[in-house]
Amino acid sequence: MTQTATPTIKSERILILDFGSQYSQLIARRVREAGVFCEMYPWDIETSRISEFEADGVILSGGPESVHASDAPKINAAVFGLGIPVLGICYGMQAMASHFGGQVQASDVHEFGAAKIEVKGGALLSGLSIEPNLDVWMSHGDKVVELPAGFEVSAATPSCPIAAMSRESDHLYGLQFHPEVTHTPQGEALIGRFVHEICGLGHAWNSENIIELRVQQMREQIGNDQVLLGLSGGVDSSVVAALLHEAIGDQLTCVFVDNGLLRLNEGDDVMRIFAKNLGVKVIRVDAEDQFLGALAGLSDPEDKRKAIGKTFIDVFAQAARDVSKGSDGKKVKWLAQGTIYPDVIESAKSHQGKAHVIKSHHNVGGLPDDLDFDLVEPLRDLFKDEVRKLGVALGLPRDMIYRHPFPGPGLGVRILGEVKKEYADILRRADDIFMQELRAFDWYDKTAQAFAVFQPVKSVGVVGDGRRYAWVIALRAVETIDFMTARFAHLPYDLIETVSNRIMNEIKEVSRVTYDVSSKPPATIEWE
Ligand code: XMP
């Protein structure tokens, strides 16, 4: 497949050069939240790309290295030749100091945590509301001990006398602390000052403008061609569908694969929202039998994931061929995908060799050779929160946009062991009761992800005078920001009790409900 980069806003943009800090992505998010478009590139991108970017300002991120290391990343001098404001954060400040002839002191001792800085002056820090003392987050070893020519100290702490510096005549700024993390309470305002006051930019990056621009770009890119989209009902593909529908209307055909492993009524909901309400062309492929057939006899989680992934590709590819032939004979040229910016950044990083695969995820990759599409990825430069805002602005229901994530293999990894239709039907109903009550108790938005899990074991219960020997359902709810680590949600007992009573009363095939109290690590969020 050929990949076509999505063109981005041409005016008002910040270039971020990444020196490897774990906080780099946060810088980009803060700049976007300030209403300014930005992109992040590795510190060593070619000089030509730096000038082609036509930035209005540059931010140099922090990084794990010491400027004294022999292979330490250096700032490309071209950055300073652009004549635009430059803000160096932590390593970015040290590299800037070193570039202009200042002294950076190497240190094995790490200053990490909250600090109070005294603001001494300079255009960047002076306008903040609670100067002269500012709470900030420090995380550094080395520090600047001697200013380069023309620079002045703009903030200090007792242990770090040059906590911020600037050369106002050239709009060069350095911060030893991290304004991008939430532990620096004025950090957002500070980044806002850099982009608005120092770089002189407005607030053009907002949902309405993004939609307008994207629609125009999609129309130019796609022309009169036909586009195919795999619509899953998840946030990303849903927003792509709504956006492309706005841009090219009937030239978009969505394929929605119902694998029989979806939540209760999910297939009907997707059809109602997209086909009926929005008028999007959606082909629903009912492939439950095919998926259940492929899963028959499999109980190993990885085997199940692979079977689901492979079946998905087969079903989707067949639908794509059917659509490609088209009733009016127009060949489909483009495949739309809901790739978002963190995927782009992560996949660039993962080339450096990753650790163990704990679970293999699948997506619409690896289509057969006869399906040679070009890719159109209108969300490729957007963060998840931006995608959500776009979805709401495009008229998608809030509930759908702010829904908990749902794994690609669906209930296939929430039914332990072999997957059967009978189990999926029971699980769907139990899960739906759990979701209803989470919302009723106002806990849905307080958990990052919650769901029911089917245990293929039977337990004895008593109903009236009778014995009930039936299945076990586990409830799982977690709190997490990044899904890498998670804590089980401390749900109120009366919520758990209501859910448990309803499941056992309303679903006769269930005789027992348990609550999962495992955190990640060592457990994972899904059970398989
Ligand atoms: P784990 O279980 O690895 O889950 O702690 C972390 C997050 O990833 C989701 N997940 C998946 N998402 N395809 C997906 O699209 C998958 O195969 C898959 N497996 C897990 C999980 O729901 C949680 O949000």
Residues whose N, C-alpha, C, O or C-beta is under 5 A from the ligand:
A	BS01	XMP	K359 S360 H361 H362 P405 F406 P407 G408 P409 F483 T524 I525 E526
